[in-house]
Amino acid sequence: MPRQVDHESRRRRIAEAVCRLADERGLEGVTLRDVADRAQVSAGAVQRCFRTKDEMLRFALGYVGERITARVRTPPAADPAPTAAAALAHAATEVALLGEGQRSEARVWLAFVAQAAVDERLAGPLNADYAALEGLFTRLIAEASPTAGPDAVRAARTLLALADGLTTHVLVGRLTAPEARAILHAHLAGPGRV
């Protein structure tokens, strides 16, 4: 009797392999053979899950985006019912990937961002992720500061760009994660902020 395969589980395992390889080598170092080896499946199994390498990379990008979004939407255990301002600070910190153990994920995310700059097939899903985060930030800013009005969108875009920029500065060694966190929180606490 043929063995039943959980295709979604296999696709996620392959996405994790793509992420580990991208962390070590960048996206240019991700090959079908290496992904299969790292995921401990056959190359044929990878090809049954994904018709092309582009499809596999788009799925892996979505997988990383889902993990980040899940953390953004999950309040910290220390504050299960945060205010809108606290939820915004938590979300921005999660997007900046400044937490313990997130350096690897930050390298993978930025590898996808760099590739999306030259590959519109990745740019579309990446822009959708950013739009969703911008919407969340806009809502939290409007809740935390009801007088923000139309400026809430601008403030959300600014905060999202700051979080991304801080990720880059930490990865290249320009700032430490604690320094980046301090900058982020100072921005949030600044005059006219939430």
Steps between C-alpha positions, in 0.01 A plus 500: 500500500650841403601729783290816546702820474405820677581739214456817704737372766751405231469843336571666836798271561634597157442870579698458823783343298491793256522740796795318658687502169413866433629586848831329427549593133242755390227414249753454222634200694163323513494206259238230457750226587617677817142575607409132455805390702430752778129409515590130491275430202571401143543758225189347343304569819606866484390514136164343584443772759628789285502509120781757488769652719313832481187334639707346781657838585161678501364236738806537726456879502136453601608255769742753653237774474245280679740434789574870543131594473403236757748646750383855423138404570580303818522725805797442729433261788582777749220719361215286359270804459733781387393852423510601134830682562654193666369275222654737244837495678487120513406475131774740389761313703390169348511644147851633565605144593702620797412221741721223627543235235360714218832587334473201269143588404608861438773382259245286315244783485756745363618242246142488371474881504822530299381242248158665474674820387591320177225236479142620473371147572629545856424873516123440473469272804749712695301816430183321613671412830612860545150630419350272766753620758440862402127445549558351845735784600252760369216347703710485819624857454141622448388313814790630708463856376145571382602847378755350255241497218656474153845533655460146636584357156812716470604409854447129424713522185772683690499244778511207257794657313679568829453140614639367171792741509588403854503133396760581235714711735510219757586235243794692359630585848427871491276470807447239768151358551462687834604828331248439220226421753578825684474699174170332414351564843627859505328558167175358637524712815609819319296821480176452317543124494275234648 
